[in-house]
Amino acid sequence: MPDLQGQEFPRPVSTELTILDRVKLVIVSKFGARVFTRQELLDAWRQEYPDINPEGRVLMSDYCVNTVSGADYPGKYRFLFRVREGEYRIYDPSRDGKWQVTEGKVEQVV
């Protein structure tokens, strides 16, 4: 029998949806491109996933391209645009432009 100690083996790919995947699915299926609030998202979440408590997992500003807290996450996590305090929609670069965070401030790139 060959010595397999120290060798790395590929891990199985999970087919389980992540919380982020589920958040995106709920937003796309329930709201499309329209503006929604966090409470509307939580209500839709509870209808779709009644066994998973979303509190503490759905931090809207972390998913936004135009918030300071969203800058801490890679682009794949930043798929929302904050229209105004408490209102969000899916980020559309052609409509919303490009955004960057510099020195703790959010600025639109021109």
Sequence and secondary structure as in RCSB ss.txt:
>XXXX:A:sequence
MPDLQGQEFPRPVSTELTILDRVKLVIVSKFGARVFTRQELLDAWRQEYPDINPEGRVLMSDYCVNTVSGADYPG
KYRFLFRVREGEYRIYDPSRDGKWQVTEGKVEQVV
>XXXX:A:secstr
    TT         S  HHHHHHHHHHHHTTTS EEHHHHHHHHHHH TTS  TTT  GGGGBTTSTGGGGS G
GG  EEEEETTEEEE  HHHH EEEEETTEEEEE 
